[in-house]
Structure formats: structure tokens, C-alpha cells
């Protein structure tokens, strides 16, 4: 007698975010941030940063920018994560600005898939490395980035207004053309 049939892996896709996705991305950002960040930063800072980065107006404006990419992670037909990256001020850098996967879908390689896609975009544009900032208290993300080949390059504290700062590590990863 054979065991139960294995369930097929959910269909996974990474696609560009479109105007039709803006409200869903903003809602997912809020859900993920409130699931993750209260142990790291205050609720007031969460609200401030969500307003700065994920208002519908900001998302729509970013979708219209050249040299800035938004990707969505679709798992089993549902939005499960997103990433955003842009050409950095250093001609060799691609800044991985946002990378979030819903907690129900973490530790399945999806973040690595989105990092690889950003790396492919970077390599296609002659960029040598991916650069990101991660909160020093965000141990899970730091561990995940280290596993993906990033290294800590420096520590920084940046005033973001509203009486808040971002106390981050800057992490970097080389980009290769065969990414």
C-alpha cells in the first residue's frame, strides 16, 4: 500500500506590480509590518514609515519611475510578498529597497527568489552589487540576508523625520552575470 499522495507545490510566480496591485500591496505591507516590527520599532514609527513608503500616492508615483522596479510574489494565485529596487547613486549599485514575504510563506525560498530577480535586473544594467539597509534589531532578516550571500558593510543611523531614525546595517552582495 502506498502513502498519501504528495500535495503539489503551490504555483509560484514573480511578476511586475501594476497599478491594479497598488491597494493590495499597501494592505499587505501593513499586515506584514504589524506582524513583524512591533518588537523592533514603536507603533508610531511603524505608522510614520508606512505613510512614507506605502501610501497609495507613493506607490503609484514609484510605479511610474524609470530605473525603479516593483515585483510581486504570487503563491497559489494570491499575493504573498513584494520587492522594490532601484539603481543606486553609486554607478555600481542596485538598491534593494523593500523585500517582504508574508509570515505564512517565509522560510520557503521565496525571498531568495526575489533577491535573485533583483540581482538579474542589476546584472542586466551593469551593476556590480545589491545594497540594502536592515534594522539592526531585525535578526531574522539579517540571518536570511547572510544566507543569501550578503555581508554587513557598515552601520548607520539616519534621521527620517518625525522624530524617528533608522538604525540600520548596510549589507551588500556581489552581483554576477549568471545570477
C-alpha positions as CSV (number, residue, x, y, z in Angstrom):
1,X,0.0,0.0,0.0
2,X,1.3,3.5,-0.8
3,X,1.2,6.5,1.4
4,X,-1.0,9.6,0.8
5,X,-0.3,11.4,-2.4
6,X,2.0,14.4,-2.1
7,X,0.3,17.7,-2.5
8,X,1.7,19.7,-5.5
9,X,3.7,22.7,-4.6
10,X,1.7,25.9,-5.0
11,X,2.3,27.7,-8.2
12,X,4.8,30.5,-7.5
13,X,5.4,33.5,-9.8
14,X,7.2,36.8,-9.6
15,X,5.7,39.5,-11.8
16,X,5.9,43.3,-12.0
17,X,3.5,45.2,-9.8
18,X,0.9,47.0,-11.8
19,X,-1.5,49.9,-11.0
20,X,-4.2,47.3,-10.3
21,X,-2.0,45.9,-7.5
22,X,-1.3,49.1,-5.6
23,X,-4.1,48.7,-2.9
24,X,-3.3,45.1,-2.3
25,X,0.5,45.8,-1.9
26,X,-0.3,48.6,0.6
27,X,-2.6,46.3,2.5
28,X,0.0,43.5,2.5
29,X,2.7,45.9,3.7
30,X,0.6,47.0,6.6
31,X,-0.2,43.4,7.6
32,X,3.5,42.3,7.3
33,X,4.8,45.3,9.2
34,X,2.3,44.8,12.1
35,X,3.1,41.1,12.2
36,X,6.9,41.8,12.4
37,X,8.0,45.2,13.5
38,X,6.3,45.9,16.9
39,X,9.1,44.1,18.7
40,X,11.7,46.2,16.9
41,X,10.2,49.8,16.5
42,X,7.3,51.7,18.0
43,X,3.8,51.7,16.6
44,X,4.2,55.4,16.0
45,X,7.3,54.8,13.8
46,X,5.5,51.9,12.0
47,X,2.6,54.2,11.1
48,X,5.0,57.0,10.1
49,X,7.1,54.7,7.8
50,X,4.0,53.0,6.3
51,X,2.8,56.5,5.4
52,X,6.1,57.5,3.9
53,X,6.6,54.3,1.9
54,X,3.3,52.7,1.2
55,X,0.7,55.3,0.7
56,X,-1.3,54.8,-2.5
57,X,0.1,58.0,-3.9
58,X,3.7,57.0,-3.2
59,X,3.2,53.5,-4.7
60,X,1.6,54.9,-7.8
61,X,4.4,57.5,-8.3
62,X,7.1,54.9,-7.9
63,X,5.4,52.6,-10.4
64,X,5.8,55.4,-12.9
65,X,9.5,55.9,-12.3
66,X,12.2,54.8,-14.7
67,X,15.0,52.8,-13.1
68,X,12.8,51.6,-10.2
69,X,11.2,48.2,-10.2
70,X,8.4,46.7,-8.1
71,X,7.8,42.9,-8.1
72,X,5.0,40.9,-6.6
73,X,5.3,37.4,-5.3
74,X,2.2,35.3,-6.2
75,X,1.8,31.9,-4.4
76,X,-1.1,29.7,-5.3
77,X,-2.8,32.7,-7.0
78,X,-2.6,35.0,-4.0
79,X,-0.3,38.0,-3.3
80,X,2.3,36.7,-0.8
81,X,5.1,39.3,-0.9
82,X,6.8,42.1,-2.8
83,X,10.1,43.7,-3.5
84,X,11.3,47.1,-4.8
85,X,14.7,48.0,-6.1
86,X,16.3,50.9,-8.0
87,X,19.6,52.0,-9.5
88,X,21.7,53.3,-6.6
89,X,23.5,56.6,-6.5
90,X,26.8,54.7,-6.9
91,X,27.0,53.6,-10.5
92,X,27.9,50.0,-9.4
93,X,24.9,49.5,-7.1
94,X,21.3,48.4,-7.2
95,X,19.5,49.3,-4.0
96,X,17.2,46.6,-2.8
97,X,14.8,49.0,-1.0
98,X,12.0,46.6,0.0
99,X,11.7,42.9,0.4
100,X,8.8,41.4,2.3
101,X,7.2,37.9,2.4
102,X,4.0,37.3,4.4
103,X,4.9,35.3,7.6
104,X,2.7,32.3,6.3
105,X,5.1,32.0,3.3
106,X,8.5,32.6,4.9
107,X,11.4,30.1,5.0
108,X,10.4,28.6,1.7
109,X,13.0,30.2,-0.5
110,X,10.7,33.0,-1.9
111,X,12.8,35.8,-0.5
112,X,15.8,34.3,-2.2
113,X,13.8,34.1,-5.5
114,X,13.1,37.8,-5.3
115,X,16.7,38.7,-4.4
116,X,17.8,36.6,-7.5
117,X,15.4,38.6,-9.7
118,X,16.7,41.9,-8.4
119,X,20.2,40.6,-9.0
120,X,19.4,39.6,-12.6
121,X,18.0,43.1,-13.1
122,X,21.1,44.6,-11.6
123,X,23.4,42.5,-13.8
124,X,21.5,43.3,-16.9
125,X,22.2,47.0,-16.2
126,X,25.9,46.6,-15.4
127,X,25.5,46.8,-11.7
128,X,28.1,45.0,-9.5
129,X,26.3,44.6,-6.3
130,X,23.0,44.7,-4.4
131,X,22.9,47.0,-1.4
132,X,20.2,47.1,1.3
133,X,19.6,48.6,4.7
134,X,18.2,46.4,7.5
135,X,17.3,47.4,11.1
136,X,20.0,46.3,13.5
137,X,17.3,44.6,15.6
138,X,15.8,42.7,12.7
139,X,17.8,39.5,13.5
140,X,15.6,37.1,11.3
141,X,16.1,39.3,8.2
142,X,19.8,39.7,8.9
143,X,20.2,36.0,9.2
144,X,18.3,35.4,6.0
145,X,20.4,38.0,4.1
146,X,23.6,36.5,5.3
147,X,22.4,33.1,4.0
148,X,21.7,34.8,0.6
149,X,25.3,36.0,0.3
150,X,25.0,39.5,1.8
151,X,27.6,40.8,4.2
152,X,27.4,43.7,6.7
153,X,29.4,46.6,5.2
154,X,28.7,49.3,7.8
155,X,26.3,50.5,10.5
156,X,24.4,53.7,10.1
157,X,21.8,55.9,11.8
158,X,19.6,58.0,9.5
159,X,17.1,60.7,10.6
160,X,13.9,60.0,8.7
161,X,11.9,62.9,10.1
162,X,9.0,62.9,12.5
163,X,11.4,62.4,15.4
164,X,12.4,58.9,14.1
165,X,15.6,57.3,13.0
166,X,16.5,54.2,11.1
167,X,19.3,52.4,13.0
168,X,20.5,50.0,10.3
169,X,23.2,47.8,8.9
170,X,24.1,48.4,5.3
171,X,24.5,45.0,3.7
172,X,26.0,44.2,0.3
173,X,26.1,41.3,-2.1
174,X,28.1,40.9,-5.3
175,X,26.1,40.5,-8.5
176,X,27.2,38.2,-11.2
177,X,26.0,37.9,-14.7
178,X,25.0,34.3,-14.2
179,X,22.7,35.1,-11.2
